Amino acid sequence: MAGESRPDLDVVIVPDFLGASAQAFEYNAALFLASWLETGSERGNCQLHVVCIGEPPEVVRRLGDAAKARVTVRDPFPGPDRFRNKLRGVQIEPTAERFLLLDADIVLFRSITEVAKLLAPNAIAAAYGGSALSVAQWHIVYERLGMAPPTRRIAINKAPLAKGFGGPLQSEFGATFPYYNAGVVTAPWASGLAPLWEELIDEVPRILRSDTRLGPINRYAFFDQPPLAVAVEVLQRQGWPLHILPHRLHVRWLDVCSGFVSAREVMVVHNTGIFKLERASDLPEGIRHYADRTRDRMKARGGTPGENARMAAFAERLEAYLLGLHRRWIDG
């Protein structure tokens, strides 16, 4: 409308209501939308988009309306896995100059306005992640793409804590190629990250399947994050700046355990795997089970007293917050 200012940010989640994890996506989408309302994010100048794979359940429609979200329905993204469905989120009609693409298992502890203020306005930003490819495998991928390999290396300081989660990187966590977690990604629309990521999401797996030099490959190498890493590398070489997100803007349990961020400092929490292992009769039971699993993660791995204490404080705050979201916004 004439005279209206553009939103500061297109914020996008892509819950999948057609796949085997439809119930988990319903719970996660409801919690995210409840956190949007809890933090007053609907009063800010960011446009929320809920791009649903399949028809959304009633609770998502109801909370989406309250959150002033643009709720749309799309078919699954073509291809062999459902991780790529998140690319439907960057096929929306932009309303702002930049986007913030979030996994559906994210919750906000602070308003999206506060989050947006910490994002560089003209840069690509994401958090580092543990690579699904070894350095030797990355060399082959970049060779096949006709690119010189990156000269930078990053330290995956959290890989030792994961004790088995990092695939081929367990012997290389001090010297891997740049790699990013796709759970929180922001970029200017003009950067072209969206179409390039979409192009590479088929090209990188094609290389992995066809080059016999690669050896055994971690199954996560075929999903969305290796193509994202290549796309970011391409755009950096074109001059687009990259910022690494502060830990408080993409909090995973290993960040808390490692002492990179405290339970009091969290702003955007990525509840990786929530409701996937929990066999709960309802949402509150699933939250309690997940909090218990979070609380005990490092105990099972021989965590230090400090690690266990940090995890306990985080699990306590997370459980109370998620149960409060359910009580105030979802159970109605």
Order of alpha helices (4+ residues) and beta strands (2+ residues): beta-alpha-beta-alpha-beta-beta-beta-alpha-beta-alpha-alpha-beta-alpha-alpha-beta-alpha-beta-alpha-alpha
